[in-house]
Amino acid sequence: MDKTVQYHFDKTVDDYDIFADDVVMKNNDLHQTITLAMAIPNDRITNILDLGCGTGYGSGMILRTYPQAKVTGVDFSQRMMTKAKINLNHFGDRIILLEEDFTTIKLENNKYNAVVSAIAIHNVTHSQKGKLFQSIYSWLKKGGCFINGDFIQGETALLDKEYRQIYSEYMLKRLRGKDLLIWLNHAFNQDTAMKLSEQFQLLAKVGFSKIELLWQFNNEAVYKAVK
C-alpha cells in the first residue's frame, strides 16, 4: 500500500475514533449493514477476516453480534492496532490482530467463512484491488462471502462531481482548521475510489457470484459477493 496512506493514519491522525463519524457519512449504518449481511447463525463457529480493521470498531460489532464468531483483524497502522488491542482485549482468543499490509499479507487458503472490509480498500490502487480480490477469493471457503463497505467513484463524471460536492460540504460542516485540510487532502488527493461497475467486473473475473449492492448513501456503498 502507498506509504503516504500509512503516514496519514500513523502520523497525522491523532485518534481515528474521534474523526470516524466526521469523515464517513452514516458510518454506523455502513458497519451495521456489513455485520448483518453475514447472517450467521448464533450457534455456528465462524472464522471472519476483517481487512483494514483500524481501531476495531467493525470487528467489535461483529463479535458482539455473533457470539461464536472468531475474527482476524488486519491493519498496517501501528497506531490503529495499538488502539484495537485495547478496544478488543475483552474478547480474548476470539480476536487475532495482525499488523500487516492486507495487499501483501499471506494467509491460509479456504479458511474464512467471510471476509469483510470497511472504508479501507479505496486506499489502494486499482491494480492492487484486482490482486486483492483474487487473494480474498482464495482465502474464503466455498460458499463464503466477501462484504465490502467503502467509498466509491460515481459511474459518470457528473454523478461523481455531485458525490464529491456533497461529501465536501459534509466535512466542511464537521471539521475545522488543520483537521479539515488533512482530511480534504486525503479524500481528494490520496484516495483511489473505484466505480461499483468496475469492482463488480473484477470480482466476477476472479470467480465471485451473486454480486449485489446492499446499501448506498452518496459516495458510500456496501456490496456482497459469494464464492
N, C-alpha and C positions, 0 to 999 in steps of 0.2 A: 504494500500500500504506500501511497505517496507520503514522504516524510513530513510534508507541510501539514498534512491532516493530523499526523501523530503529534506534531508540535502544537497544533491548535488545541488539542484536548489535554496534552500534558503540561503545556507552559502558559497558555493564555486563558484557559477556562479554570477559574478557581474552584468552582463546585457545580458540576453539570446539573445536579438535582435542583439547584436554585433556579437555573435557566430553562430547564426542560419544557415547562408549560409556556414559556415566553418565546421559544423558538420552534415549537411543534404545536400547531393548532390541533385541538381535540386530541391531545396526547393520550389521555386516559382511555378515550373511546377507541383509539387505534390499538392500544395494548390489549384492551378487553376483547376486541374483535379477533386478534391473533390467538389469544388464550382460548376463547370459547370455540373457535373454528376447529380445534383439535378434537373436540367431542370425545374425550377419552373416558371410558367407564371408571368410576372412582375406585373400583377394586382391582384394576389392572396395573401391574408393574410396567412402567413405560420409560424408555430412555429418550430424552429430548436434548437436542443440541441447540444452544442459543448463540448465534453468531453476532458479535458486537454487543455483548451483554451490558456493557457500560457499568453503571453502579449497581446493577442487579434489580432494577425496578420490574422489568418484564419477567425475569426468572423467578422473582419472589411471587409475582401474581400467579404464575403457572404452578409453583409448588404449593401455594395456598389453595388453589382451585382443584388440583388433582393430588390427593393425599398419598398415592402410591407412585407418583412420578419421581424420576431422578433426572436432574438437569446438569449438563456440562456447559458451562459458560465460557466463551472465548472473547477476549478483547486485548488489543495491543497496547492500551494505555495503562501505564503503571499506576497513575493517579486514580483512574477509574477502578482498577482491580483492587486497590487498597481499600477503597470505599465499599466495593462489592463484598469483600470478605467480612467487613463489619456488618453490613446490612443483612447478609445471608447466613451468618455464622450459626444462628439458632436452628437452621435446617440440618445441621450435622452432615452425615455422609450422603444425604440426598442431593447435595450440591458439590460439584467439582469445578474449580475455576482455573483456567489456563491463560496465562499472559502471553499470548501469541497473536500473530497476524493471521486472520482467517483466510487470506488469499494464498498463503503458503503452508499452512499447518497440515500435517499428515495425521489422518485419523483412520480408525478401523472401518473397513467397508461393511455394508449391510448390518450396521449396529443400531441405528436410531429409528424409532417409530415416527419421529417428527423432527424436522429442522426448522427453526424459526429465526427471524431476524427483525429488528425494529429500528428504523432510522439509522441504518448503518451502510448498507450495500451501495447507496448512492455515492458514497465517498470514493469508490474505486472506479477505475477506467472501464470503458465499455468492453475492451478486450479481456480485462480481468473478470468482468461479470460473466462472460461466456465460459471461461475456465472454471470459475467458482460454481456455476450451475452444474457443470459436469461433475465436480467434486461432491456437491450436495447430493446429486443423484446416486453416486456410488456409496455414500455414507448411509443412505436410507435403506431400510428393509423393504422388501416388495410389499406394496400396499401402503407404505409410509407416505407422509405428506410434507411438503415444503410450504411454509406460510411466511410471506414477506410483507411487512408494513413499512412503507418508505415514501420519500419524496419522488415525484415523477415529473417528467417533462410533458408539456402539452402536446397533443397529437398534431396540432398545426401551430404555425408561428403566432397567429392571432390569439389562440387559446393559451399558449404558453406565456404570452405577454400579459394576458389577463391574470393568470395564475400568479405571476411574479409581482404584479401590481398589488393584488390582494394580500399576498404574503408580506411584501414590503410594508404596507400600511399596518398590518398586524404587529410586526416587530417595532415599528415606529411608535406605536401606542404602548408597547410593553417594556421597551428598553430605553436607556439613556446613555449619553456620553461614550466613553471608551467601549463599554459592553455592546452598544448598538453598532459601532463601527466594526468591531471584531466579528459579530455575527452576520452583518450585512456582507462583509468581505468573504466570509466562509460560504454563505449561501449562494452568492452570485459570482464569485471568482474561483472557488475551490471545488464546490460540489459538481458532480457529473451525473445528474439525474438522467434517466432514460425513459423514453416513451413506453407505455404499457404494451403497445402492439409489438415493439421490438423485443421487449423482455419475454413476451409470450412466444415469439418465434424462436428465441434462443432456448427456452425451456422445452418446447416441442422438439427441437432439433436434437437435444440430448436424451430424449425418451419420455419426458413427462406427459401425462394425460390429464383429462378433467381439469384443465387450467381455467380458473374462473375468478372474476373480480368479486370480492365480498363486500367491500366498503370503500367509499371515496369521499373526501372533503377537500375541495380545491386541488392543491398540488400534492395531496397525501392520499395514498391508496393501500389497501390490503388485498392480496390475492393468495390463492391456494392452488397448488399443483400436486398431483398424486403420481407416485412411481408405479 
